[in-house]
């Protein structure tokens, strides 16, 4: 099993394919979610096409 640093060697950004998501998608984050911080969730919200936004 590769360690965390080795996994970054072949990392490819996930942002480009987000615009091709066509199914309903719920983005959740928690106050203490350090692995996927709020800024990442904002990127998901902006990049995934919106059919309907619930607040």
Backbone bond lengths (Angstrom), bond angles and torsions (degrees), N, CA, C in turn:
res aa  C-N    CA-C-N  psi(-1)  N-CA   C-N-CA  omega(-1)  CA-C   N-CA-C  phi
1 X - - - 1.448 - - 1.535 108.13 -
2 X 1.348 117.57 126.62 1.464 119.59 -179.41 1.525 110.96 -70.77
3 X 1.324 115.21 151.91 1.459 117.67 176.64 1.523 109.66 -82.96
4 X 1.318 116.50 174.78 1.459 121.36 -175.05 1.518 112.63 -59.68
5 X 1.311 118.38 -43.87 1.460 120.79 -178.70 1.524 111.86 -64.13
6 X 1.330 117.74 -38.55 1.455 120.88 178.13 1.527 111.13 -64.12
7 X 1.312 117.36 -33.16 1.468 120.14 -178.55 1.529 111.26 -66.46
8 X 1.334 118.23 -24.46 1.459 120.71 179.17 1.522 112.88 -76.43
9 X 1.332 118.24 -17.30 1.458 121.02 -178.31 1.521 112.16 -63.11
10 X 1.320 117.52 -36.61 1.460 121.44 -178.81 1.524 112.14 -106.34
11 X 1.328 117.18 17.63 1.460 120.55 -176.97 1.518 111.66 -65.00
12 X 1.311 115.95 133.71 1.463 122.35 174.74 1.523 107.11 -122.45
13 X 1.336 117.51 134.30 1.462 119.79 -179.07 1.527 112.08 -55.89
14 X 1.302 115.31 141.72 1.468 120.45 -179.27 1.519 112.40 -93.49
15 X 1.322 118.00 -5.73 1.460 121.09 -174.93 1.533 113.83 -64.90
16 X 1.330 121.68 -45.53 1.469 119.94 -175.94 1.532 115.42 -54.51
17 X 1.329 120.54 -44.32 1.467 118.22 -178.19 1.538 114.48 -75.78
18 X 1.321 118.51 -7.04 1.466 119.78 -178.36 1.520 111.98 -61.47
19 X 1.321 117.66 -34.27 1.470 120.42 -178.26 1.520 112.76 -68.43
20 X 1.329 117.81 -12.97 1.467 120.22 179.58 1.528 112.72 -91.25
21 X 1.325 117.87 -0.84 1.467 121.01 178.64 1.525 108.68 -69.50
22 X 1.317 116.23 125.52 1.466 120.41 -176.64 1.523 112.80 -121.63
23 X 1.297 117.49 5.86 1.467 120.65 179.78 1.530 109.12 -105.18
24 X 1.328 117.61 156.04 1.462 119.33 176.82 1.524 110.27 -56.45
25 X 1.307 115.51 134.02 1.459 121.05 -175.27 1.520 109.47 -132.57
26 X 1.326 116.35 128.33 1.447 120.81 176.03 1.525 108.29 -107.69
27 X 1.306 115.29 128.83 1.459 121.00 179.70 1.524 107.43 -108.96
28 X 1.317 115.42 119.55 1.461 121.11 -179.33 1.516 110.16 -121.14
29 X 1.307 115.85 145.12 1.455 118.94 170.43 1.517 108.86 -146.96
30 X 1.318 114.48 156.44 1.452 120.17 -178.91 1.517 111.04 -111.34
31 X 1.297 115.76 160.91 1.455 121.94 -178.24 1.526 112.16 -57.89
32 X 1.314 117.39 -34.79 1.462 121.65 -176.88 1.524 112.14 -110.72
33 X 1.326 117.15 29.71 1.462 122.49 -179.81 1.533 108.64 -84.21
34 X 1.333 116.87 94.21 1.460 120.67 -176.23 1.526 112.46 -86.76
35 X 1.319 119.04 -19.75 1.462 120.90 -179.94 1.525 111.67 -77.35
36 X 1.301 116.95 -33.99 1.467 121.37 176.86 1.524 107.65 -129.48
37 X 1.328 117.17 86.06 1.466 121.37 -175.30 1.523 113.24 -67.45
38 X 1.308 115.33 166.61 1.473 123.07 -176.90 1.529 111.88 -52.06
39 X 1.319 117.80 -40.02 1.470 120.62 -179.33 1.525 111.30 -59.66
40 X 1.311 118.09 -37.97 1.464 121.38 177.75 1.522 110.43 -65.35
41 X 1.300 117.52 -41.40 1.467 121.04 179.24 1.524 110.93 -65.60
42 X 1.313 116.61 -34.48 1.462 120.14 176.72 1.526 110.01 -66.10
43 X 1.321 117.74 -39.03 1.463 120.96 176.09 1.520 110.28 -61.41
44 X 1.325 117.28 -44.05 1.466 120.39 177.66 1.520 110.40 -60.00
45 X 1.325 117.16 -44.60 1.466 121.33 -178.26 1.524 111.38 -61.41
46 X 1.316 116.32 -39.85 1.468 120.53 -178.07 1.522 111.64 -74.72
47 X 1.313 117.90 -38.71 1.465 121.74 -172.31 1.529 114.42 -84.62
48 X 1.332 118.61 -27.53 1.465 120.73 179.55 1.528 108.18 -82.46
49 X 1.328 118.30 126.80 1.472 120.44 -179.29 1.532 111.15 -56.66
50 X 1.309 115.50 137.43 1.462 121.40 -176.99 1.526 109.79 -98.14
51 X 1.302 115.98 122.54 1.456 121.02 171.53 1.523 109.48 -95.30
52 X 1.319 114.71 -38.17 1.460 120.81 179.96 1.523 107.33 -155.79
53 X 1.306 116.73 131.36 1.453 120.65 179.85 1.513 109.48 -110.05
54 X 1.314 115.42 127.50 1.470 121.60 179.91 1.518 107.70 -109.58
55 X 1.316 116.33 131.58 1.472 119.10 179.52 1.514 110.31 -114.53
